[in-house]
Amino acid sequence: MYDLIVFLTLIALGYGFGQHAERKHFRSILEREKELKTLLCFSERRIPEQEVPVQGQLVSGSVVISIDYFKQFVAGLRNLFGGRVTAYESLLERARREAILRMKEQARDLGADSVWNVRLETAAISQGAQRQQVGSMEVMAYGTALIRKT
Amino acid sequence: MNGYENPDIPEGINVTQEHPLKEFGQLVIGVTALIIILALAFSELGAYAARHLTLEQEVALAHRMLPAMWTETAAEPAEQAERKHLQELADRLARHMAIPAAMPVTVHYSAEPVVNAMATLGGHIVVYQGLLDATKDSETALAMVMAHELAHIKLRHPATAMGRGFAVALLLSTFAGLGDNVMQGWANSVGTLTALRYSREQEAAADSLALETVYREYGTVKGAEIFFEHASAEDNGLTPPAILSTHPSHEERIRKIQNFAAKESGAE
């Protein structure tokens, strides 16, 4: 009986805080993406010839994001039936976009116009740790920023 | 740089717009229904298997599983006297129930202040001092509880409950590889809830048989409700809802006794 109350409280807390954080994060992502739209970003490995002298520099942005109790529970149930794990999809989408944004912010601070050869790396952080632990994951974005020589 | 641009990527490709609670609801209902159906099926299977357990096998099983029941011969003389008194009461009541000779009823006494008594495998009943204190004003009240435990033995509830319990535990342990801890916790809670349903059914059946037995022995069931009144006063109003309980509510059990009493007095 008390286990059930604790469980439902955790679910409600996870849902309340998780959803609030997610909405707030998406708002911030959309806003900052608009702000950094003029800084272009490509996955292309070969940088096309430039008309002005430039120098390249490694830029990176990384984000660690944690799953809430609610998402963990829904994803656990999803494991039984299969299908889209939508609870994780939105989490990963946030992490990817945030990592790219942080990379772009670094590039902007260096005075770059564009970032090339952008790559994304993902790592699960608490995998292999205690099973009770809530999982969190890292997404890292890196690339070569092109900065005009002055 | 000409020819390179970053077009706007439309939203909602990687993220569904569906409300998360909708998926949550669908999954919880689906999993819960699945577990309930499987738990009920396994429970029936366990009860079916338990019915094939002979009385001799049950007594032998109890001997192996509950060795503590045989170590109390060294108890104090006062406790021995109490035990003898309770055994006599049980034997008197058992006469009205036709309990088979292959399963002799053995009453044990415990000095613990727990206001309860219990019946277990192999015809063993444990009566606690707390119960004797609570029913010291009325023999009928003590007889009602004793008859209730005897009814469990007569109806072979301990064996059935064990069969159901093992079968459901087996089922739930197969869920151990699926999902994460949270899901297993949920599966265990739901699985246990189905066991409670059978537990309440058994208690109600034992109550009915006990009432009849007490009536046959004493010609009245007056005072039989004292134990439940005592128990319900102890609860301080903090009782979980019926679906989460192993026993029917005290109010319900008192009402049943009163109905029985009213019916009997009307018939005379």
Chai-1 contact restraints between the chains, C-beta under 6 A:
chainA,res_idxA,chainB,res_idxB,connection_type,confidence,min_distance_angstrom,max_distance_angstrom,comment,restraint_id
A,M1,B,P240,contact,1.0,0.0,6.0,A-B,restraint_1
A,M1,B,L244,contact,1.0,0.0,6.0,A-B,restraint_2
A,L40,B,N6,contact,1.0,0.0,6.0,A-B,restraint_3
A,C41,B,N6,contact,1.0,0.0,6.0,A-B,restraint_4
A,F73,B,V182,contact,1.0,0.0,6.0,A-B,restraint_5
A,V74,B,F24,contact,1.0,0.0,6.0,A-B,restraint_6
A,G76,B,G179,contact,1.0,0.0,6.0,A-B,restraint_7
A,G76,B,D180,contact,1.0,0.0,6.0,A-B,restraint_8
A,G76,B,V182,contact,1.0,0.0,6.0,A-B,restraint_9
A,G76,B,M183,contact,1.0,0.0,6.0,A-B,restraint_10
A,L77,B,L27,contact,1.0,0.0,6.0,A-B,restraint_11
A,L77,B,V31,contact,1.0,0.0,6.0,A-B,restraint_12
A,L77,B,M183,contact,1.0,0.0,6.0,A-B,restraint_13
A,N79,B,G179,contact,1.0,0.0,6.0,A-B,restraint_14
A,L80,B,L178,contact,1.0,0.0,6.0,A-B,restraint_15
A,L80,B,G179,contact,1.0,0.0,6.0,A-B,restraint_16
A,T86,B,T16,contact,1.0,0.0,6.0,A-B,restraint_17
A,E89,B,N14,contact,1.0,0.0,6.0,A-B,restraint_18
A,E89,B,V15,contact,1.0,0.0,6.0,A-B,restraint_19
A,S90,B,V15,contact,1.0,0.0,6.0,A-B,restraint_20
A,E93,B,N14,contact,1.0,0.0,6.0,A-B,restraint_21
A,E93,B,V15,contact,1.0,0.0,6.0,A-B,restraint_22
